[in-house]
Amino acid sequence: MARRSRAREAALQLLFQEDLNPGVSEAAEMDFLFRKLNSTDLVAFARSLLDGVRRNRAELDQLLEQAAENWSLARMAATDRNVLRLGAYEILYSDTPGRVAINEAVELAKRFGTSHSAQFVNGILDRLWNDYRRRTGQKPP
């Protein structure tokens, strides 16, 4: 598994934990990240993903609900919901190319979700990315 993919996986695990059991200390999160990733660069990347998703959660959730026609985030499996948040954050706020962010999210959904999670995540993030490109005037790569 690629290094940044491992960092995304660790970030997803912490987002999932926070979603179901809020209140984990930052020290416990950092301990988990260092044990799992064993690299200050990867810990910094995972931390930036976590902080970004948390900082922008309200907007991410609103945009995801718009892209997920007839689905509310509350109805989604916790794994899918947090994979979507992570992927949406990378699409909208990071320098990760949109297709890469979507592919990484789909791989996380395959690994941690149900048999239908990958298709579900792909469809929603693809719609979100296309809507974002239309709003910002970006051309497809």
MIBA-729043 format. One record per residue (C-alpha): residue number from 1; y, x, z. Coordinates in Angstrom, 2 decimals, decimal comma. Example, Ala and Ser with C-alpha at 12.3 -4.5 7.8 and 13.67 -1.06 7.14 Angstrom:
<pts>
[1 [-4,50 12,30 7,80]]
[2 [-1,06 13,67 7,14]]
</pts>
This chain:
<pts>
[1 [0,00 0,00 0,00]]
[2 [3,45 1,30 -0,91]]
[3 [5,65 2,46 1,93]]
[4 [8,36 -0,19 1,56]]
[5 [5,67 -2,84 1,19]]
[6 [4,36 -1,83 4,61]]
[7 [7,88 -2,19 6,03]]
[8 [8,18 -5,67 4,49]]
[9 [4,84 -6,58 6,04]]
[10 [6,01 -5,45 9,48]]
[11 [9,27 -7,38 9,08]]
[12 [7,31 -10,49 8,09]]
[13 [5,08 -10,16 11,14]]
[14 [8,11 -9,99 13,43]]
[15 [9,82 -12,93 11,70]]
[16 [6,62 -14,95 12,05]]
[17 [6,34 -14,06 15,73]]
[18 [9,97 -14,97 16,34]]
[19 [9,52 -18,28 14,52]]
[20 [6,62 -19,30 16,77]]
[21 [7,49 -17,43 19,98]]
[22 [11,22 -16,72 20,20]]
[23 [12,56 -14,33 22,77]]
[24 [10,77 -11,06 22,04]]
[25 [12,91 -8,17 23,16]]
[26 [14,45 -5,76 20,69]]
[27 [12,69 -2,92 22,52]]
[28 [9,31 -4,56 21,93]]
[29 [10,16 -5,06 18,26]]
[30 [11,19 -1,43 17,85]]
[31 [8,02 -0,27 19,58]]
[32 [5,96 -2,40 17,19]]
[33 [7,83 -1,06 14,14]]
[34 [7,45 2,59 15,17]]
[35 [3,74 2,18 15,95]]
[36 [3,07 0,33 12,68]]
[37 [5,26 2,36 10,32]]
[38 [5,45 5,81 11,93]]
[39 [8,57 6,66 9,91]]
[40 [12,22 6,38 10,85]]
[41 [13,15 5,56 7,23]]
[42 [10,65 2,70 7,07]]
[43 [11,67 1,42 10,49]]
[44 [15,30 1,43 9,34]]
[45 [14,36 -0,50 6,18]]
[46 [12,29 -3,06 8,12]]
[47 [15,09 -3,39 10,67]]
[48 [17,65 -4,00 7,90]]
[49 [15,44 -6,78 6,50]]
[50 [15,03 -8,37 9,94]]
[51 [18,71 -8,17 10,76]]
[52 [19,68 -9,50 7,34]]
[53 [17,35 -12,49 7,51]]
[54 [18,52 -13,30 11,02]]
[55 [22,21 -12,93 10,16]]
[56 [21,92 -15,14 7,05]]
[57 [19,18 -17,53 8,15]]
[58 [21,26 -20,71 7,94]]
[59 [22,36 -20,01 4,36]]
[60 [18,90 -18,79 3,33]]
[61 [17,28 -21,92 4,76]]
[62 [19,77 -24,18 2,99]]
[63 [19,24 -22,46 -0,38]]
[64 [15,47 -22,46 0,04]]
[65 [15,42 -26,17 0,82]]
[66 [17,48 -26,82 -2,32]]
[67 [15,07 -24,72 -4,41]]
[68 [12,00 -26,31 -2,79]]
[69 [12,43 -29,80 -4,10]]
[70 [10,82 -32,40 -1,83]]
[71 [9,95 -29,78 0,81]]
[72 [11,74 -29,09 4,04]]
[73 [11,27 -25,74 5,74]]
[74 [9,94 -27,54 8,81]]
[75 [7,04 -28,91 6,73]]
[76 [6,08 -25,49 5,37]]
[77 [3,52 -23,22 6,94]]
[78 [5,24 -20,66 9,17]]
[79 [3,90 -17,82 7,05]]
[80 [5,24 -19,30 3,81]]
[81 [8,59 -20,13 5,42]]
[82 [9,11 -16,57 6,60]]
[83 [7,89 -14,96 3,37]]
[84 [10,43 -17,15 1,57]]
[85 [13,22 -16,12 3,93]]
[86 [12,40 -12,46 3,45]]
[87 [12,19 -12,77 -0,34]]
[88 [15,37 -14,84 -0,54]]
[89 [17,23 -12,29 1,55]]
[90 [16,18 -9,46 -0,76]]
[91 [17,12 -11,44 -3,88]]
[92 [20,55 -12,46 -2,60]]
[93 [21,67 -9,58 -0,39]]
[94 [19,83 -6,37 -1,17]]
[95 [19,73 -3,93 -4,05]]
[96 [16,07 -4,82 -4,71]]
[97 [15,73 -6,22 -8,25]]
[98 [14,97 -9,95 -8,22]]
[99 [11,57 -9,65 -9,90]]
[100 [10,52 -6,92 -7,48]]
[101 [11,59 -9,03 -4,49]]
[102 [9,61 -11,98 -5,85]]
[103 [6,52 -9,87 -6,55]]
[104 [6,64 -8,35 -3,07]]
[105 [6,95 -11,80 -1,50]]
[106 [4,04 -13,12 -3,59]]
[107 [1,87 -10,20 -2,43]]
[108 [2,73 -10,97 1,20]]
[109 [1,89 -14,64 0,60]]
[110 [-1,48 -13,65 -0,89]]
[111 [-2,25 -11,42 2,05]]
[112 [-1,10 -13,65 4,91]]
[113 [-0,92 -17,19 3,51]]
[114 [-3,33 -19,78 2,20]]
[115 [-4,93 -19,91 -1,22]]
[116 [-1,90 -21,84 -2,52]]
[117 [0,83 -19,79 -0,81]]
[118 [1,35 -17,27 -3,61]]
[119 [2,03 -19,95 -6,23]]
[120 [4,24 -21,88 -3,82]]
[121 [6,31 -18,81 -2,91]]
[122 [6,54 -17,68 -6,53]]
[123 [7,80 -21,06 -7,72]]
[124 [10,47 -21,44 -5,06]]
[125 [11,77 -17,86 -5,25]]
[126 [11,80 -17,95 -9,05]]
[127 [13,93 -21,11 -8,96]]
[128 [16,22 -19,57 -6,32]]
[129 [16,64 -16,39 -8,38]]
[130 [17,36 -18,31 -11,60]]
[131 [19,91 -20,50 -9,78]]
[132 [21,54 -17,37 -8,33]]
[133 [21,75 -15,71 -11,73]]
[134 [23,31 -18,84 -13,26]]
[135 [25,93 -19,02 -10,47]]
[136 [26,79 -15,32 -10,68]]
[137 [26,48 -14,92 -14,45]]
[138 [23,82 -12,24 -14,19]]
[139 [21,66 -11,57 -17,21]]
[140 [17,88 -11,33 -16,80]]
[141 [16,59 -7,74 -16,63]]
</pts>
